[in-house]
Amino acid sequence: MKVCVVGGGLCGLTAAYRLSEYFELDLYEKNTVPGGLLSSYPRSGYQIERYYHHCFSGDRRLLSLMEALGISDYLEWLKGTTGYYVDGRIHPLNTPLEILRYPHLSLADKVRLGLLTLRSKDLDTSELDEIPAKQYVVEHIGEKAYTAFFEPLLRSKFGAQSDEVSAAWLISRIAIRSDRGVSGERLGYLRGGFHHLIDSLVSKLDDAGCGIHTGVPVTRMTRDGDAWLVNGQAYDAVLSTIAPHDLALLPGAPAAPRIPYQGAACMTLGLGREVTDGIYWLNISGDAPYGAVISHTCFVPPEYYGEHIVYLASYFRDTPPAGLGDRMLSDFYRRFDVPPGMIHWHELAVGRSAGPVYTTGYRRLMPDYERHGLFMAGMFSPPNYPERSMEGAVVAADEVTELMKKRLADG
Ligand SMILES: Cc1cc2nc3c(=O)[nH]c(=O)nc-3n(C[C@H](O)[C@H](O)[C@H](O)COP(=O)(O)OP(=O)(O)OC[C@H]3O[C@@H](n4cnc5c(N)ncnc54)[C@H](O)[C@@H]3O)c2cc1C
């Protein structure tokens, strides 16, 4: 039997790896390099992800995939600190003392926020799916807590669409992220970069004789009796891992569910000094062309790279604002007092299908793994709720491939 996988991101590559044991396989990836959102820039002497990445100790399937691929020895657990930039000042927000000292929330707001965090694990989020996060926070913690704390966070994650995000998403996220010790959380990173994961999958697929066609977009997909024709080639089954709205553009493809998506623009800079007072993840409050500054080398030692690496992160709907890259750079120079001469290099990555927006009613929209005879899995699948992630990509790949094996054995 011959199977086609559309999309060479982590989900498509993992699914192909699982399926390659049972079927003849072709994988199509429109970009010239595999990895999708987890692909990397090759720099001289090292590789760095186009979009900042870390994993969590609870990412069970991702960690066991790394084990199976023989790359677990690269895994390091490092301290990932967070902070808030407000009115020209950086506020670390990791320990209870730092939170108590944070001046932009009253003590009463902090107590209400703490109580909500404690309750978040016991709340039934299915009842919150139709309620906007803003309404929920204002009702339970207060207007000030929303504008001073949650609104900038939501904006850094969802840009202009943040008002549409559901309380179910917010509470699920708080519940997941509140499992940290008093001195902050340990996050996982593969020494040398997550390209090890992508490279190992590609190498296993090469060994299994799988055809990996990079730089080849799927442009047509039609049903031909029991078979599928993909770019004119016949297959017994097709797994699409691309965004449903991208699938819907392919002539002949079956109707795809309408999942709200956003794009991401991520500026990566190599520079001569550290800029965020040692903080890894700095959310930016106020008017800036990016919502967060992620100092990769405040997480992974700069000695691995011979320079500091910083990401400026921003999300957009449909298309990125004109001149975004230039505005990010000039704001960064001014805000962090960095002379342009200190920047060694910079690259802007723009992904139009960077992840779903978890709007009210989102849970109803998530599609099954099989629709109209086509298999579908990816960032829109249930394992990626309430947050699309590497773990979600691996779990979705595992679940859809189990179903495919069963269906193809039956059929
Ligand atoms: C800014 C950012 C930061 C992130 N940080 C983290 C993190 O710290 N930790 C974490 O766990 N997760 C993180 N993620 C999420 C993680 O990267 C994704 O969940 C995961 O990589 C998604 O994999 P995927 O294969 O489902 O999708 P994708 O990586 O999007 O793969 C889909 C692939 O399909 C290809 N494609 C599209 N159309 C076609 C076509 N017509 N023909 C052929 N190929 C096509 C695309 O080029 C792409 O390579 C982050 C994501 C972003 C955007």
The ligand as an ORCA input file, in Angstrom:
! r2SCAN-3c Opt
* xyz 0 1
  C       6.669     31.340     17.481
  C       6.443     29.908     17.870
  C       7.031     29.394     19.015
  C       6.800     28.085     19.412
  N       7.390     27.624     20.547
  C       7.141     26.362     20.966
  C       7.745     25.870     22.146
  O       8.515     26.560     22.811
  N       7.445     24.599     22.540
  C       6.599     23.802     21.828
  O       6.364     22.649     22.237
  N       6.016     24.251     20.676
  C       6.263     25.498     20.239
  N       5.687     25.959     19.092
  C       4.715     25.090     18.402
  C       5.385     24.023     17.530
  O       6.397     24.599     16.740
  C       4.305     23.441     16.620
  O       3.213     23.011     17.393
  C       4.806     22.263     15.777
  O       6.090     22.499     15.253
  C       3.788     22.081     14.660
  O       4.177     21.053     13.786
  P       3.217     20.689     12.575
  O       3.913     19.646     11.785
  O       1.849     20.363     13.082
  O       3.025     22.041     11.744
  P       4.067     22.820     10.826
  O       5.372     22.903     11.471
  O       3.391     24.095     10.421
  O       4.208     21.887      9.550
  C       3.340     21.932      8.452
  C       4.206     21.836      7.203
  O       3.378     21.758      6.046
  C       4.034     22.464      5.010
  N       3.052     22.767      3.965
  C       2.049     23.697      4.001
  N       1.349     23.666      2.840
  C       1.912     22.692      2.079
  C       1.623     22.181      0.786
  N       0.599     22.646      0.037
  N       2.392     21.178      0.302
  C       3.423     20.671      1.041
  N       3.748     21.130      2.275
  C       2.985     22.115      2.779
  C       4.597     23.672      5.718
  O       5.635     24.264      4.959
  C       5.096     23.056      7.027
  O       6.448     22.651      6.932
  C       5.939     27.248     18.635
  C       5.386     27.748     17.461
  C       5.621     29.058     17.072
  C       5.007     29.591     15.812
*
